[in-house]
Amino acid sequence: MDTANSTSIQLKKKAKKPVSKINTFLISLYNINKFIIRFFKEAFLPPFEFKEIVRQCYETGVRSFPLISLTGFIVGLIFTKQSRPSLGQFGATSWLPSLVSIAIMRALAPLVTALIAAGKVGSGIGAELGSMRVTEQIDAMEVSGTKPFKFLVCTRVLATTLTIPILATYTGLVAMLGGYINVAVNEGTSFNTFVQEFFDPLTFTDFTSSLIKSIVFGFTIGIVGSYQGYYSTKGTEGVGKAANGAVVTAMFLIFIEEIVIVQMTSWFR
């Protein structure tokens, strides 16, 4: 009898685990939606923290330029180098500038920029806000009468939303330079000819979709990093989880958003 009772208790506990996981997931979705709605309520109401927004734009954008420059240049160089053999089989190496422009401007520039920013900026936001939560600095700001959400969260989300499109555009231009160097060395194409062939296949839809992607990716990085850090717990362990969760969640959402936006853009082509 005792064995039968213990077995039934264990089965009940196992049956409750999926239910508890579903409940936790639904609660998390509710909290995230509440967090996003709160951002839109407070971000566009006075007082505005212009100085902090500018400072966060500097931290997000200017400090990311070296890494973005190196990555964009390598992406353009390697993609051009890897594409040459395939086009060379058909004697179509002259199409390299057009191929590089379509791949970079439509997909690689905003996606690569967002992934780098998610790793560098998103983890930084999560760790910074997480440490402030753990050390009770956010609680102290609330007690003192200031609005920590507006000062800490809204400024960072606005900064990433504004700077990621700029960084993505810069990544595309640096990647173009990397592609040009490879083409110039192997085919001897002039810079003017390369630039003309680079921008020739691009349309208004391509630039618009790239801009929309960058804005959405920037908002995602900011909101995910801020959410993970703002509600982190469990001391220093929570800070590490906040930084890790900010990177992993942001990257996952970026890939999902990429698929959705590409599908929506294809309807207009």
PyMOL commands that set and color helices and strands:
alter all, ss='L'
color gray80, all
select helices_A, chain A and resi 2-43+50-60+62-88+93-134+137-143+148-187+191-199+204-230+235-266
alter helices_A, ss='H'
color red, helices_A
deselect
rebuild
show_as cartoon
